[in-house]
């Protein structure tokens, strides 16, 4: 299976002036309009989790949309 485009976001609380914000915001983002196969996307997600979160135990949500080719 090939995925035509993807968007990966990571939310977290940022620090400013020694204080942690109360509201979560996007801390990391990766988007692409280039095709990637399913296995490569799963590896990418796993690698990003290691790089961005260092095993913080974040929840992961996935939303998939199938569209007719135009």
HTML snippet that shows the backbone in 3Dmol.js (N, CA, C, O; Angstrom):
<script src="https://3Dmol.org/build/3Dmol-min.js"></script>
<div id="view" style="width:600px;height:400px;position:relative"></div>
<script>
const pdb = `
ATOM      1  N   UNK A   1       0.843  -1.177   0.000  1.00  0.00           N
ATOM      2  CA  UNK A   1       0.000   0.000   0.000  1.00  0.00           C
ATOM      3  C   UNK A   1       0.888   1.240   0.000  1.00  0.00           C
ATOM      4  O   UNK A   1       1.926   1.280   0.661  1.00  0.00           O
ATOM      5  N   UNK A   2       0.459   2.251  -0.756  1.00  0.00           N
ATOM      6  CA  UNK A   2       1.184   3.517  -0.813  1.00  0.00           C
ATOM      7  C   UNK A   2       0.318   4.622  -0.209  1.00  0.00           C
ATOM      8  O   UNK A   2      -0.891   4.674  -0.434  1.00  0.00           O
ATOM      9  N   UNK A   3       0.945   5.485   0.546  1.00  0.00           N
ATOM     10  CA  UNK A   3       0.283   6.643   1.124  1.00  0.00           C
ATOM     11  C   UNK A   3       0.735   7.842   0.290  1.00  0.00           C
ATOM     12  O   UNK A   3       1.933   8.084   0.136  1.00  0.00           O
ATOM     13  N   UNK A   4      -0.231   8.589  -0.246  1.00  0.00           N
ATOM     14  CA  UNK A   4       0.089   9.675  -1.170  1.00  0.00           C
ATOM     15  C   UNK A   4       0.632  10.924  -0.483  1.00  0.00           C
ATOM     16  O   UNK A   4       1.495  11.605  -1.037  1.00  0.00           O
ATOM     17  N   UNK A   5       0.147  11.229   0.698  1.00  0.00           N
ATOM     18  CA  UNK A   5       0.679  12.351   1.470  1.00  0.00           C
ATOM     19  C   UNK A   5       0.363  12.122   2.938  1.00  0.00           C
ATOM     20  O   UNK A   5      -0.558  11.380   3.282  1.00  0.00           O
ATOM     21  N   UNK A   6       1.134  12.764   3.790  1.00  0.00           N
ATOM     22  CA  UNK A   6       0.928  12.567   5.228  1.00  0.00           C
ATOM     23  C   UNK A   6       1.317  13.820   5.997  1.00  0.00           C
ATOM     24  O   UNK A   6       2.098  14.650   5.532  1.00  0.00           O
ATOM     25  N   UNK A   7       0.745  13.925   7.187  1.00  0.00           N
ATOM     26  CA  UNK A   7       1.044  15.013   8.118  1.00  0.00           C
ATOM     27  C   UNK A   7       1.203  14.380   9.492  1.00  0.00           C
ATOM     28  O   UNK A   7       0.327  13.645   9.950  1.00  0.00           O
ATOM     29  N   UNK A   8       2.308  14.664  10.139  1.00  0.00           N
ATOM     30  CA  UNK A   8       2.577  14.108  11.468  1.00  0.00           C
ATOM     31  C   UNK A   8       2.814  15.293  12.401  1.00  0.00           C
ATOM     32  O   UNK A   8       3.683  16.128  12.147  1.00  0.00           O
ATOM     33  N   UNK A   9       2.034  15.360  13.484  1.00  0.00           N
ATOM     34  CA  UNK A   9       2.145  16.446  14.445  1.00  0.00           C
ATOM     35  C   UNK A   9       2.431  15.873  15.827  1.00  0.00           C
ATOM     36  O   UNK A   9       1.944  14.799  16.179  1.00  0.00           O
ATOM     37  N   UNK A  10       3.215  16.592  16.597  1.00  0.00           N
ATOM     38  CA  UNK A  10       3.446  16.250  17.992  1.00  0.00           C
ATOM     39  C   UNK A  10       3.072  17.460  18.840  1.00  0.00           C
ATOM     40  O   UNK A  10       3.541  18.573  18.600  1.00  0.00           O
ATOM     41  N   UNK A  11       2.221  17.224  19.832  1.00  0.00           N
ATOM     42  CA  UNK A  11       1.788  18.286  20.723  1.00  0.00           C
ATOM     43  C   UNK A  11       2.474  18.149  22.073  1.00  0.00           C
ATOM     44  O   UNK A  11       2.762  17.044  22.533  1.00  0.00           O
ATOM     45  N   UNK A  12       2.725  19.264  22.684  1.00  0.00           N
ATOM     46  CA  UNK A  12       3.318  19.254  24.015  1.00  0.00           C
ATOM     47  C   UNK A  12       3.219  20.630  24.635  1.00  0.00           C
ATOM     48  O   UNK A  12       2.775  21.590  24.006  1.00  0.00           O
ATOM     49  N   UNK A  13       3.640  20.699  25.876  1.00  0.00           N
ATOM     50  CA  UNK A  13       3.652  21.975  26.586  1.00  0.00           C
ATOM     51  C   UNK A  13       5.058  22.548  26.506  1.00  0.00           C
ATOM     52  O   UNK A  13       6.046  21.848  26.724  1.00  0.00           O
ATOM     53  N   UNK A  14       5.127  23.826  26.193  1.00  0.00           N
ATOM     54  CA  UNK A  14       6.426  24.481  26.051  1.00  0.00           C
ATOM     55  C   UNK A  14       6.785  25.225  27.336  1.00  0.00           C
ATOM     56  O   UNK A  14       5.947  25.446  28.210  1.00  0.00           O
ATOM     57  N   UNK A  15       8.042  25.597  27.417  1.00  0.00           N
ATOM     58  CA  UNK A  15       8.552  26.347  28.570  1.00  0.00           C
ATOM     59  C   UNK A  15       8.908  27.759  28.131  1.00  0.00           C
ATOM     60  O   UNK A  15       9.479  27.960  27.059  1.00  0.00           O
ATOM     61  N   UNK A  16       8.568  28.735  28.964  1.00  0.00           N
ATOM     62  CA  UNK A  16       8.925  30.126  28.699  1.00  0.00           C
ATOM     63  C   UNK A  16       9.171  30.815  30.033  1.00  0.00           C
ATOM     64  O   UNK A  16       8.341  30.747  30.939  1.00  0.00           O
ATOM     65  N   UNK A  17      10.295  31.467  30.144  1.00  0.00           N
ATOM     66  CA  UNK A  17      10.673  32.177  31.370  1.00  0.00           C
ATOM     67  C   UNK A  17      10.638  31.267  32.591  1.00  0.00           C
ATOM     68  O   UNK A  17      10.243  31.690  33.677  1.00  0.00           O
ATOM     69  N   UNK A  18      11.049  30.024  32.410  1.00  0.00           N
ATOM     70  CA  UNK A  18      11.112  29.071  33.520  1.00  0.00           C
ATOM     71  C   UNK A  18       9.783  28.478  33.928  1.00  0.00           C
ATOM     72  O   UNK A  18       9.705  27.773  34.934  1.00  0.00           O
ATOM     73  N   UNK A  19       8.726  28.753  33.162  1.00  0.00           N
ATOM     74  CA  UNK A  19       7.394  28.228  33.487  1.00  0.00           C
ATOM     75  C   UNK A  19       6.859  27.416  32.321  1.00  0.00           C
ATOM     76  O   UNK A  19       7.050  27.767  31.156  1.00  0.00           O
ATOM     77  N   UNK A  20       6.182  26.320  32.658  1.00  0.00           N
ATOM     78  CA  UNK A  20       5.575  25.475  31.627  1.00  0.00           C
ATOM     79  C   UNK A  20       4.193  26.015  31.287  1.00  0.00           C
ATOM     80  O   UNK A  20       3.412  26.350  32.178  1.00  0.00           O
ATOM     81  N   UNK A  21       3.897  26.098  29.995  1.00  0.00           N
ATOM     82  CA  UNK A  21       2.579  26.589  29.572  1.00  0.00           C
ATOM     83  C   UNK A  21       1.499  25.604  29.996  1.00  0.00           C
ATOM     84  O   UNK A  21       1.758  24.413  30.174  1.00  0.00           O
ATOM     85  N   UNK A  22       0.291  26.118  30.152  1.00  0.00           N
ATOM     86  CA  UNK A  22      -0.839  25.274  30.545  1.00  0.00           C
ATOM     87  C   UNK A  22      -1.496  24.620  29.335  1.00  0.00           C
ATOM     88  O   UNK A  22      -2.148  23.583  29.456  1.00  0.00           O
ATOM     89  N   UNK A  23      -1.319  25.233  28.172  1.00  0.00           N
ATOM     90  CA  UNK A  23      -1.965  24.769  26.943  1.00  0.00           C
ATOM     91  C   UNK A  23      -0.963  24.026  26.060  1.00  0.00           C
ATOM     92  O   UNK A  23       0.182  24.452  25.909  1.00  0.00           O
ATOM     93  N   UNK A  24      -1.408  22.912  25.479  1.00  0.00           N
ATOM     94  CA  UNK A  24      -0.549  22.184  24.540  1.00  0.00           C
ATOM     95  C   UNK A  24      -0.571  22.877  23.180  1.00  0.00           C
ATOM     96  O   UNK A  24      -1.588  23.437  22.769  1.00  0.00           O
ATOM     97  N   UNK A  25       0.556  22.828  22.500  1.00  0.00           N
ATOM     98  CA  UNK A  25       0.661  23.367  21.151  1.00  0.00           C
ATOM     99  C   UNK A  25       1.547  22.440  20.328  1.00  0.00           C
ATOM    100  O   UNK A  25       2.184  21.536  20.869  1.00  0.00           O
ATOM    101  N   UNK A  26       1.584  22.668  19.031  1.00  0.00           N
ATOM    102  CA  UNK A  26       2.411  21.832  18.164  1.00  0.00           C
ATOM    103  C   UNK A  26       3.874  22.140  18.443  1.00  0.00           C
ATOM    104  O   UNK A  26       4.317  23.281  18.312  1.00  0.00           O
ATOM    105  N   UNK A  27       4.627  21.100  18.833  1.00  0.00           N
ATOM    106  CA  UNK A  27       6.052  21.262  19.109  1.00  0.00           C
ATOM    107  C   UNK A  27       6.909  20.722  17.969  1.00  0.00           C
ATOM    108  O   UNK A  27       8.035  21.181  17.774  1.00  0.00           O
ATOM    109  N   UNK A  28       6.391  19.752  17.212  1.00  0.00           N
ATOM    110  CA  UNK A  28       7.094  19.185  16.060  1.00  0.00           C
ATOM    111  C   UNK A  28       6.069  18.906  14.969  1.00  0.00           C
ATOM    112  O   UNK A  28       4.910  18.605  15.253  1.00  0.00           O
ATOM    113  N   UNK A  29       6.511  19.011  13.705  1.00  0.00           N
ATOM    114  CA  UNK A  29       5.602  18.752  12.592  1.00  0.00           C
ATOM    115  C   UNK A  29       6.406  18.257  11.394  1.00  0.00           C
ATOM    116  O   UNK A  29       7.493  18.759  11.110  1.00  0.00           O
ATOM    117  N   UNK A  30       5.862  17.277  10.703  1.00  0.00           N
ATOM    118  CA  UNK A  30       6.456  16.785   9.459  1.00  0.00           C
ATOM    119  C   UNK A  30       5.321  16.518   8.483  1.00  0.00           C
ATOM    120  O   UNK A  30       4.398  15.764   8.791  1.00  0.00           O
ATOM    121  N   UNK A  31       5.384  17.129   7.314  1.00  0.00           N
ATOM    122  CA  UNK A  31       4.371  16.900   6.280  1.00  0.00           C
ATOM    123  C   UNK A  31       5.062  16.605   4.963  1.00  0.00           C
ATOM    124  O   UNK A  31       6.182  17.055   4.723  1.00  0.00           O
ATOM    125  N   UNK A  32       4.389  15.848   4.114  1.00  0.00           N
ATOM    126  CA  UNK A  32       4.940  15.545   2.805  1.00  0.00           C
ATOM    127  C   UNK A  32       3.819  15.245   1.822  1.00  0.00           C
ATOM    128  O   UNK A  32       2.823  14.611   2.170  1.00  0.00           O
ATOM    129  N   UNK A  33       3.995  15.709   0.588  1.00  0.00           N
ATOM    130  CA  UNK A  33       3.084  15.379  -0.506  1.00  0.00           C
ATOM    131  C   UNK A  33       3.683  14.307  -1.402  1.00  0.00           C
ATOM    132  O   UNK A  33       3.128  13.996  -2.456  1.00  0.00           O
ATOM    133  N   UNK A  34       4.819  13.736  -0.989  1.00  0.00           N
ATOM    134  CA  UNK A  34       5.456  12.675  -1.764  1.00  0.00           C
ATOM    135  C   UNK A  34       4.990  11.318  -1.256  1.00  0.00           C
ATOM    136  O   UNK A  34       4.798  11.117  -0.056  1.00  0.00           O
ATOM    137  N   UNK A  35       4.817  10.409  -2.175  1.00  0.00           N
ATOM    138  CA  UNK A  35       4.323   9.070  -1.861  1.00  0.00           C
ATOM    139  C   UNK A  35       5.326   8.297  -0.997  1.00  0.00           C
ATOM    140  O   UNK A  35       6.538   8.410  -1.179  1.00  0.00           O
ATOM    141  N   UNK A  36       4.794   7.509  -0.053  1.00  0.00           N
ATOM    142  CA  UNK A  36       5.614   6.644   0.799  1.00  0.00           C
ATOM    143  C   UNK A  36       4.850   5.338   0.984  1.00  0.00           C
ATOM    144  O   UNK A  36       3.622   5.350   1.069  1.00  0.00           O
ATOM    145  N   UNK A  37       5.553   4.221   1.046  1.00  0.00           N
ATOM    146  CA  UNK A  37       4.841   2.957   1.253  1.00  0.00           C
ATOM    147  C   UNK A  37       4.526   2.785   2.744  1.00  0.00           C
ATOM    148  O   UNK A  37       5.173   3.385   3.603  1.00  0.00           O
ATOM    149  N   UNK A  38       3.533   1.966   3.026  1.00  0.00           N
ATOM    150  CA  UNK A  38       3.030   1.797   4.381  1.00  0.00           C
ATOM    151  C   UNK A  38       4.085   1.373   5.390  1.00  0.00           C
ATOM    152  O   UNK A  38       4.128   1.909   6.498  1.00  0.00           O
ATOM    153  N   UNK A  39       4.931   0.427   5.029  1.00  0.00           N
ATOM    154  CA  UNK A  39       5.969  -0.041   5.952  1.00  0.00           C
ATOM    155  C   UNK A  39       6.960   1.065   6.269  1.00  0.00           C
ATOM    156  O   UNK A  39       7.399   1.198   7.411  1.00  0.00           O
ATOM    157  N   UNK A  40       7.312   1.850   5.278  1.00  0.00           N
ATOM    158  CA  UNK A  40       8.241   2.959   5.506  1.00  0.00           C
ATOM    159  C   UNK A  40       7.619   4.028   6.399  1.00  0.00           C
ATOM    160  O   UNK A  40       8.308   4.624   7.226  1.00  0.00           O
ATOM    161  N   UNK A  41       6.316   4.272   6.236  1.00  0.00           N
ATOM    162  CA  UNK A  41       5.639   5.248   7.082  1.00  0.00           C
ATOM    163  C   UNK A  41       5.643   4.787   8.536  1.00  0.00           C
ATOM    164  O   UNK A  41       5.881   5.589   9.439  1.00  0.00           O
ATOM    165  N   UNK A  42       5.382   3.508   8.768  1.00  0.00           N
ATOM    166  CA  UNK A  42       5.408   2.993  10.142  1.00  0.00           C
ATOM    167  C   UNK A  42       6.796   3.127  10.757  1.00  0.00           C
ATOM    168  O   UNK A  42       6.924   3.494  11.925  1.00  0.00           O
ATOM    169  N   UNK A  43       7.831   2.834   9.983  1.00  0.00           N
ATOM    170  CA  UNK A  43       9.202   2.998  10.490  1.00  0.00           C
ATOM    171  C   UNK A  43       9.492   4.469  10.784  1.00  0.00           C
ATOM    172  O   UNK A  43      10.124   4.790  11.791  1.00  0.00           O
ATOM    173  N   UNK A  44       9.032   5.359   9.910  1.00  0.00           N
ATOM    174  CA  UNK A  44       9.229   6.785  10.100  1.00  0.00           C
ATOM    175  C   UNK A  44       8.569   7.249  11.395  1.00  0.00           C
ATOM    176  O   UNK A  44       9.177   7.989  12.168  1.00  0.00           O
ATOM    177  N   UNK A  45       7.340   6.825  11.635  1.00  0.00           N
ATOM    178  CA  UNK A  45       6.627   7.199  12.861  1.00  0.00           C
ATOM    179  C   UNK A  45       7.383   6.708  14.089  1.00  0.00           C
ATOM    180  O   UNK A  45       7.535   7.446  15.062  1.00  0.00           O
ATOM    181  N   UNK A  46       7.853   5.477  14.048  1.00  0.00           N
ATOM    182  CA  UNK A  46       8.603   4.912  15.165  1.00  0.00           C
ATOM    183  C   UNK A  46       9.904   5.697  15.404  1.00  0.00           C
ATOM    184  O   UNK A  46      10.249   5.996  16.547  1.00  0.00           O
ATOM    185  N   UNK A  47      10.612   6.022  14.333  1.00  0.00           N
ATOM    186  CA  UNK A  47      11.849   6.791  14.456  1.00  0.00           C
ATOM    187  C   UNK A  47      11.590   8.208  14.978  1.00  0.00           C
ATOM    188  O   UNK A  47      12.364   8.725  15.784  1.00  0.00           O
ATOM    189  N   UNK A  48      10.499   8.836  14.519  1.00  0.00           N
ATOM    190  CA  UNK A  48      10.166  10.171  15.002  1.00  0.00           C
ATOM    191  C   UNK A  48       9.805  10.150  16.481  1.00  0.00           C
ATOM    192  O   UNK A  48      10.159  11.066  17.224  1.00  0.00           O
ATOM    193  N   UNK A  49       9.109   9.118  16.902  1.00  0.00           N
ATOM    194  CA  UNK A  49       8.776   8.980  18.326  1.00  0.00           C
ATOM    195  C   UNK A  49      10.049   8.930  19.163  1.00  0.00           C
ATOM    196  O   UNK A  49      10.144   9.591  20.198  1.00  0.00           O
ATOM    197  N   UNK A  50      11.022   8.148  18.714  1.00  0.00           N
ATOM    198  CA  UNK A  50      12.309   8.076  19.428  1.00  0.00           C
ATOM    199  C   UNK A  50      13.021   9.429  19.424  1.00  0.00           C
ATOM    200  O   UNK A  50      13.530   9.866  20.456  1.00  0.00           O
ATOM    201  N   UNK A  51      13.057  10.086  18.278  1.00  0.00           N
ATOM    202  CA  UNK A  51      13.794  11.349  18.145  1.00  0.00           C
ATOM    203  C   UNK A  51      13.100  12.511  18.864  1.00  0.00           C
ATOM    204  O   UNK A  51      13.761  13.313  19.523  1.00  0.00           O
ATOM    205  N   UNK A  52      11.794  12.605  18.742  1.00  0.00           N
ATOM    206  CA  UNK A  52      11.065  13.736  19.301  1.00  0.00           C
ATOM    207  C   UNK A  52      10.739  13.583  20.780  1.00  0.00           C
ATOM    208  O   UNK A  52      10.744  14.564  21.523  1.00  0.00           O
ATOM    209  N   UNK A  53      10.452  12.343  21.216  1.00  0.00           N
ATOM    210  CA  UNK A  53       9.901  12.165  22.563  1.00  0.00           C
ATOM    211  C   UNK A  53      10.790  11.390  23.515  1.00  0.00           C
ATOM    212  O   UNK A  53      10.586  11.444  24.728  1.00  0.00           O
ATOM    213  N   UNK A  54      11.766  10.675  22.997  1.00  0.00           N
ATOM    214  CA  UNK A  54      12.673   9.891  23.836  1.00  0.00           C
ATOM    215  C   UNK A  54      11.900   9.043  24.845  1.00  0.00           C
ATOM    216  O   UNK A  54      12.207   9.034  26.038  1.00  0.00           O
ATOM    217  N   UNK A  55      10.906   8.344  24.348  1.00  0.00           N
ATOM    218  CA  UNK A  55      10.113   7.381  25.128  1.00  0.00           C
ATOM    219  C   UNK A  55       9.329   8.043  26.265  1.00  0.00           C
ATOM    220  O   UNK A  55       9.312   7.535  27.386  1.00  0.00           O
ATOM    221  N   UNK A  56       8.686   9.171  25.978  1.00  0.00           N
ATOM    222  CA  UNK A  56       7.848   9.850  26.967  1.00  0.00           C
ATOM    223  C   UNK A  56       6.506   9.161  27.167  1.00  0.00           C
ATOM    224  O   UNK A  56       5.793   9.465  28.123  1.00  0.00           O
ATOM    225  N   UNK A  57       6.154   8.245  26.286  1.00  0.00           N
ATOM    226  CA  UNK A  57       4.869   7.561  26.426  1.00  0.00           C
ATOM    227  C   UNK A  57       3.694   8.384  25.918  1.00  0.00           C
ATOM    228  O   UNK A  57       2.634   8.401  26.543  1.00  0.00           O
ATOM    229  N   UNK A  58       3.870   9.057  24.805  1.00  0.00           N
ATOM    230  CA  UNK A  58       2.796   9.866  24.221  1.00  0.00           C
ATOM    231  C   UNK A  58       1.689   8.969  23.666  1.00  0.00           C
ATOM    232  O   UNK A  58       1.946   7.843  23.241  1.00  0.00           O
ATOM    233  N   UNK A  59       0.458   9.478  23.675  1.00  0.00           N
ATOM    234  CA  UNK A  59      -0.650   8.802  23.003  1.00  0.00           C
ATOM    235  C   UNK A  59      -0.520   9.057  21.510  1.00  0.00           C
ATOM    236  O   UNK A  59      -0.068  10.125  21.097  1.00  0.00           O
ATOM    237  N   UNK A  60      -0.915   8.084  20.704  1.00  0.00           N
ATOM    238  CA  UNK A  60      -0.836   8.222  19.255  1.00  0.00           C
ATOM    239  C   UNK A  60      -2.243   8.078  18.682  1.00  0.00           C
ATOM    240  O   UNK A  60      -2.961   7.134  19.012  1.00  0.00           O
ATOM    241  N   UNK A  61      -2.631   9.016  17.824  1.00  0.00           N
ATOM    242  CA  UNK A  61      -3.914   8.958  17.125  1.00  0.00           C
ATOM    243  C   UNK A  61      -3.651   8.908  15.630  1.00  0.00           C
ATOM    244  O   UNK A  61      -2.769   9.605  15.129  1.00  0.00           O
ATOM    245  N   UNK A  62      -4.406   8.095  14.921  1.00  0.00           N
ATOM    246  CA  UNK A  62      -4.245   7.970  13.476  1.00  0.00           C
ATOM    247  C   UNK A  62      -5.598   8.189  12.818  1.00  0.00           C
ATOM    248  O   UNK A  62      -6.606   7.622  13.242  1.00  0.00           O
ATOM    249  N   UNK A  63      -5.613   9.013  11.781  1.00  0.00           N
ATOM    250  CA  UNK A  63      -6.818   9.229  10.975  1.00  0.00           C
ATOM    251  C   UNK A  63      -6.435   8.982   9.517  1.00  0.00           C
ATOM    252  O   UNK A  63      -5.471   9.563   9.017  1.00  0.00           O
ATOM    253  N   UNK A  64      -7.184   8.130   8.847  1.00  0.00           N
ATOM    254  CA  UNK A  64      -6.872   7.764   7.468  1.00  0.00           C
ATOM    255  C   UNK A  64      -8.069   8.092   6.587  1.00  0.00           C
ATOM    256  O   UNK A  64      -9.212   7.805   6.942  1.00  0.00           O
ATOM    257  N   UNK A  65      -7.796   8.694   5.436  1.00  0.00           N
ATOM    258  CA  UNK A  65      -8.833   9.047   4.489  1.00  0.00           C
ATOM    259  C   UNK A  65      -8.542   8.411   3.142  1.00  0.00           C
ATOM    260  O   UNK A  65      -7.450   8.574   2.598  1.00  0.00           O
ATOM    261  N   UNK A  66      -9.512   7.690   2.604  1.00  0.00           N
ATOM    262  CA  UNK A  66      -9.414   7.130   1.265  1.00  0.00           C
ATOM    263  C   UNK A  66     -10.207   8.017   0.320  1.00  0.00           C
ATOM    264  O   UNK A  66     -11.385   8.280   0.564  1.00  0.00           O
ATOM    265  N   UNK A  67      -9.576   8.488  -0.766  1.00  0.00           N
ATOM    266  CA  UNK A  67     -10.246   9.360  -1.719  1.00  0.00           C
ATOM    267  C   UNK A  67     -10.124   8.779  -3.115  1.00  0.00           C
ATOM    268  O   UNK A  67      -9.171   8.063  -3.424  1.00  0.00           O
ATOM    269  N   UNK A  68     -11.102   9.097  -3.956  1.00  0.00           N
ATOM    270  CA  UNK A  68     -11.043   8.718  -5.358  1.00  0.00           C
ATOM    271  C   UNK A  68      -9.892   9.488  -6.015  1.00  0.00           C
ATOM    272  O   UNK A  68      -9.654  10.655  -5.702  1.00  0.00           O
ATOM    273  N   UNK A  69      -9.191   8.822  -6.922  1.00  0.00           N
ATOM    274  CA  UNK A  69      -8.143   9.510  -7.659  1.00  0.00           C
ATOM    275  C   UNK A  69      -8.783  10.481  -8.633  1.00  0.00           C
ATOM    276  O   UNK A  69      -9.816  10.187  -9.234  1.00  0.00           O
ATOM    277  N   UNK A  70      -8.168  11.625  -8.781  1.00  0.00           N
ATOM    278  CA  UNK A  70      -8.704  12.670  -9.679  1.00  0.00           C
ATOM    279  C   UNK A  70      -7.933  12.677 -10.952  1.00  0.00           C
ATOM    280  O   UNK A  70      -8.219  13.477 -11.843  1.00  0.00           O
TER     281      UNK A  70
END
`;
const viewer = $3Dmol.createViewer("view");
viewer.addModel(pdb, "pdb");
viewer.setStyle({}, {cartoon: {color: "spectrum"}});
viewer.zoomTo();
viewer.render();
</script>
